Structure formats: structure tokens, C-alpha cells
Amino acid sequence: PSASSVDAADLMAFSQGGTPREGTGTQLTAMVQAAMFVPFARVFQNATQSIPTASTEILTWNDKSDDNDTMWSAGSPTLLTIKTAGIYQARASVAFSFNITGQRLINIERIADNYVLGSVASPSAGEARVFVVSDPFRLSVNDQIRVKVYQASGLTLTTYASTEKSTFS
């Protein structure tokens, strides 16, 4: 059957565990699986990265813990490339070596138009050294996003290599 031959009665029967019309079961299963697919990638740094003072750097994500839509590639470790259009919740967390001087900024950026999807300024003295930014946004197929950081501590700082502290998803 074609997509137009699946009707509301078929969907109702399928959703309630019943038997849809003959020939529509496989198509309905595929439709439900496609509707339930949520693309997701989570990458992290398994090595530290030096961030010079008064410098903006693009972070490198050299390993992944999840990627169900092939968004991350070892050949382009600074990027996530969108394969399925939709609304995404981007989140970056970056852990810097301890230093309470100066500012820290984290930006999630869509490369095509340099649109900054989110940013955060550093906390005051005595607060955590893990900085997190998260923002929902609409992305199209082949959009690429990356994380840029800036720090002005007066020293070169390093990011922590960790599956929990410095991550991008």
C-alpha cells in the first residue's frame, strides 16, 4: 500500500495493538519508527586543549559516547553536522583549569551564518569551573554547529579531558 492508503482506522488499530488492514502493518511500523526517531550525538574531549588568554578558540571533540545519526566525524572533530532537520537542544559544558581571574565565554555557533546559539559569562570567584550553555534552535540538514570559547585570565588555561565535564551534544 502507498502512504495515502494508510488511514486513521489503520493507525488506531496499530496504536491499540490491534491488526491493521492487510498490507499496511510494515508501512505503519516504519512510519511509527520514523516518527519516534530523535537524532542525538554526544561528544567529548579525551585530551586537554590549551586556551591562550585573550583568545577565542574552537573546541575539538575527539571522541563520542553517542551518535545515532552520524553527526560527528573524526575527520571534522570540531563540528556536529545535522543529518535530520528539526528542533535541537544544543548543550555544551566546558571545564577549565582552576583560575578565578578574568572572563570565560562559551558560544554554540551555527557556521553557515555565524549565528550564536547561546553564550555564558564566567561565574564569580568561588563558583564552579564548569561552564554550561544550552539553547533550543531549529536546524536544517547539513547545518554545522561548533563550540567556541574565550578566556581572559591572564594565563593559558586548559580544558579538562572528561566524558562528563567537557561535552557537546
Disulfide bonds with the S-S distance in Angstrom:
none
